């Protein structure tokens, strides 16, 4: 540490993380300058090690944080209806609490209260997600504790899917062929003919697709049993994938094994090294144009 004067004002200088820090203490007192240097060094050490004094945040009310969170959310998202609804429920039940008073037990009690009010498990899970995000670091701690106890999310019941009729399948495939996206038709063919889930389809890479031998190998899947399974390509699916491979080659000049079959980019694919973010919008448009309601099953 070194203290020195410039025009009657004390400055301090020291090394931190192999960098020289030289700043004015903005005082004519050497004693005050020494204290300023110590405080500045402590600030740098706390920031470097991720140590912050967040006591002021912890005594703020959930209502205060919720209002600020919603204001920021509105700036970043176009669809805010559900966010307003979810935060409204949270503030009605927990708004008067200080952040420091919110614990993992608070969350489980909130889940129980909302179930008694008739809210669906899926809705409650979304509301809890908003609550933990607006709590910041405190929410991260609570989330980790609940996850360890497997009480973070309520189980969401899944109803049995209704099989699409041959007419519905034909209508959807016709709509998919006419779609603007070149990916939706082969993706739909994989769903209907290979039983591929949405995430499995989006994560499919060319190295797992053997058009010469007419089969594919599933990569990451929702279940362990699903990963690594081999699926034969029937004649209709093989034709669709061969045609799509021709378009893909024209688009990107070649096909690399590590590239994604359904690459990133909207409305036209542009980055084969990244997977498509979602197929949901395309699915919805296809079903709407085909006059098919519900998600159905692939049987």
FENPE-V638693 format. One record per residue. N is the residue number from 1. RES is the residue in three letters. OMEGA is omega in radians with two decimals (999 if undefined). Layout:
[[N | RES | OMEGA] [N | RES | OMEGA]]
This chain:
[[1 | UNK | 3.09] [2 | UNK | 3.05] [3 | UNK | 3.11] [4 | UNK | -3.09] [5 | UNK | 2.99] [6 | UNK | 3.14] [7 | UNK | 3.10] [8 | UNK | -3.14] [9 | UNK | 3.14] [10 | UNK | 3.05] [11 | UNK | 3.03] [12 | UNK | -3.13] [13 | UNK | 3.09] [14 | UNK | 3.09] [15 | UNK | 3.07] [16 | UNK | -3.12] [17 | UNK | 3.10] [18 | UNK | 3.06] [19 | UNK | -3.13] [20 | UNK | 3.09] [21 | UNK | 3.14] [22 | UNK | -3.05] [23 | UNK | 3.10] [24 | UNK | 3.06] [25 | UNK | 3.10] [26 | UNK | 3.13] [27 | UNK | 3.07] [28 | UNK | -3.12] [29 | UNK | 3.13] [30 | UNK | -3.14] [31 | UNK | 3.12] [32 | UNK | 3.13] [33 | UNK | 3.12] [34 | UNK | 3.09] [35 | UNK | 3.12] [36 | UNK | 3.11] [37 | UNK | 3.13] [38 | UNK | 3.13] [39 | UNK | -3.13] [40 | UNK | 3.12] [41 | UNK | 3.14] [42 | UNK | 3.10] [43 | UNK | 3.14] [44 | UNK | 3.13] [45 | UNK | 3.13] [46 | UNK | 3.13] [47 | UNK | -3.13] [48 | UNK | -3.10] [49 | UNK | 3.09] [50 | UNK | 3.14] [51 | UNK | -3.13] [52 | UNK | 3.06] [53 | UNK | -3.10] [54 | UNK | -3.12] [55 | UNK | 3.14] [56 | UNK | 3.12] [57 | UNK | -3.03] [58 | UNK | 3.11] [59 | UNK | 3.04] [60 | UNK | -3.14] [61 | UNK | 3.09] [62 | UNK | 3.13] [63 | UNK | 3.12] [64 | UNK | -3.13] [65 | UNK | -3.13] [66 | UNK | 3.13] [67 | UNK | 3.13] [68 | UNK | 3.14] [69 | UNK | -3.12] [70 | UNK | 3.10] [71 | UNK | 3.13] [72 | UNK | -3.14] [73 | UNK | -3.13] [74 | UNK | 3.13] [75 | UNK | -3.02] [76 | UNK | -3.09] [77 | UNK | 3.09] [78 | UNK | -3.13] [79 | UNK | -3.07] [80 | UNK | -3.05] [81 | UNK | -3.11] [82 | UNK | 3.12] [83 | UNK | 3.10] [84 | UNK | 3.13] [85 | UNK | -3.09] [86 | UNK | -3.14] [87 | UNK | 3.08] [88 | UNK | 3.10] [89 | UNK | -3.14] [90 | UNK | -3.10] [91 | UNK | 3.11] [92 | UNK | -3.09] [93 | UNK | -2.98] [94 | UNK | -3.02] [95 | UNK | -3.08] [96 | UNK | -3.11] [97 | UNK | 2.96] [98 | UNK | 3.14] [99 | UNK | -3.11] [100 | UNK | -3.13] [101 | UNK | -3.10] [102 | UNK | -3.14] [103 | UNK | 3.07] [104 | UNK | 3.09] [105 | UNK | 3.09] [106 | UNK | -3.11] [107 | UNK | -3.13] [108 | UNK | 3.08] [109 | UNK | 3.08] [110 | UNK | 3.11] [111 | UNK | -3.13] [112 | UNK | -3.14] [113 | UNK | -3.11] [114 | UNK | 3.06] [115 | UNK | 3.12] [116 | UNK | 3.11] [117 | UNK | 3.10] [118 | UNK | 3.11] [119 | UNK | -3.14] [120 | UNK | 3.10] [121 | UNK | -3.14] [122 | UNK | 3.13] [123 | UNK | -3.14] [124 | UNK | 3.11] [125 | UNK | 3.11] [126 | UNK | 3.14] [127 | UNK | 3.11] [128 | UNK | 3.09] [129 | UNK | 3.08] [130 | UNK | -3.12] [131 | UNK | -3.08] [132 | UNK | 3.11] [133 | UNK | -3.11] [134 | UNK | 3.10] [135 | UNK | 3.10] [136 | UNK | -3.09] [137 | UNK | 3.10] [138 | UNK | 3.10] [139 | UNK | 3.11] [140 | UNK | 3.13] [141 | UNK | 3.13] [142 | UNK | 3.14] [143 | UNK | -3.13] [144 | UNK | -3.14] [145 | UNK | -3.14] [146 | UNK | 3.14] [147 | UNK | 3.12] [148 | UNK | -3.13] [149 | UNK | 3.14] [150 | UNK | 3.10] [151 | UNK | -3.11] [152 | UNK | -3.10] [153 | UNK | 3.04] [154 | UNK | 3.11] [155 | UNK | 3.14] [156 | UNK | -3.13] [157 | UNK | 3.11] [158 | UNK | 3.12] [159 | UNK | 3.14] [160 | UNK | 3.13] [161 | UNK | 3.09] [162 | UNK | -3.07] [163 | UNK | 3.05] [164 | UNK | 3.06] [165 | UNK | 3.08] [166 | UNK | 3.13] [167 | UNK | 3.13] [168 | UNK | 3.11] [169 | UNK | -3.13] [170 | UNK | -3.14] [171 | UNK | 3.14] [172 | UNK | 3.12] [173 | UNK | 3.10] [174 | UNK | 3.12] [175 | UNK | -3.14] [176 | UNK | 3.14] [177 | UNK | -3.12] [178 | UNK | -3.08] [179 | UNK | 3.14] [180 | UNK | -3.12] [181 | UNK | 3.12] [182 | UNK | -3.06] [183 | UNK | -2.97] [184 | UNK | -3.13] [185 | UNK | 3.11] [186 | UNK | 3.11] [187 | UNK | 3.12] [188 | UNK | 3.09] [189 | UNK | 3.10] [190 | UNK | 3.13] [191 | UNK | -3.05] [192 | UNK | -3.05] [193 | UNK | -3.10] [194 | UNK | 3.13] [195 | UNK | -3.12] [196 | UNK | 3.03] [197 | UNK | -3.10] [198 | UNK | -3.10] [199 | UNK | 3.12] [200 | UNK | 3.13] [201 | UNK | -3.10] [202 | UNK | -3.12] [203 | UNK | -3.11] [204 | UNK | 3.09] [205 | UNK | -3.06] [206 | UNK | 3.13] [207 | UNK | 3.12] [208 | UNK | -3.10] [209 | UNK | -3.13] [210 | UNK | -3.11] [211 | UNK | 3.14] [212 | UNK | -3.12] [213 | UNK | 3.06] [214 | UNK | 3.01] [215 | UNK | 3.06] [216 | UNK | 3.10] [217 | UNK | -3.10] [218 | UNK | 3.10] [219 | UNK | 3.13] [220 | UNK | -3.12] [221 | UNK | 3.13] [222 | UNK | -3.13] [223 | UNK | 3.11] [224 | UNK | -3.14] [225 | UNK | -3.11] [226 | UNK | -3.09] [227 | UNK | 3.06] [228 | UNK | -3.14] [229 | UNK | -3.12] [230 | UNK | -3.10] [231 | UNK | 3.08] [232 | UNK | 3.11] [233 | UNK | 3.08] [234 | UNK | -3.01] [235 | UNK | -3.12] [236 | UNK | -3.14] [237 | UNK | 3.13] [238 | UNK | 3.11] [239 | UNK | -3.13] [240 | UNK | -3.10] [241 | UNK | 3.09] [242 | UNK | 3.12] [243 | UNK | 3.14] [244 | UNK | 3.12] [245 | UNK | 3.09] [246 | UNK | 3.11] [247 | UNK | -3.11] [248 | UNK | -3.14] [249 | UNK | 3.09] [250 | UNK | -3.09] [251 | UNK | -3.02] [252 | UNK | 3.07] [253 | UNK | -3.13] [254 | UNK | 3.06] [255 | UNK | 3.10] [256 | UNK | -3.09] [257 | UNK | -3.09] [258 | UNK | 3.13] [259 | UNK | -3.13] [260 | UNK | -3.14] [261 | UNK | 3.11] [262 | UNK | -2.99] [263 | UNK | -3.13] [264 | UNK | 3.08] [265 | UNK | -3.12] [266 | UNK | 0.05] [267 | UNK | -3.12] [268 | UNK | 3.12] [269 | UNK | -3.11] [270 | UNK | -3.11] [271 | UNK | -3.09] [272 | UNK | -3.14] [273 | UNK | 3.12] [274 | UNK | -3.12] [275 | UNK | 3.03] [276 | UNK | -3.08] [277 | UNK | -3.10] [278 | UNK | 3.04] [279 | UNK | -3.01] [280 | UNK | -3.14] [281 | UNK | 3.13] [282 | UNK | 3.11] [283 | UNK | -3.11] [284 | UNK | 3.14] [285 | UNK | 3.13] [286 | UNK | -3.14] [287 | UNK | 3.14] [288 | UNK | -3.14] [289 | UNK | -3.12] [290 | UNK | -3.13] [291 | UNK | -3.14] [292 | UNK | 3.14] [293 | UNK | 3.09] [294 | UNK | -3.12] [295 | UNK | 3.11] [296 | UNK | 3.06] [297 | UNK | -3.02] [298 | UNK | -3.08] [299 | UNK | 999]]
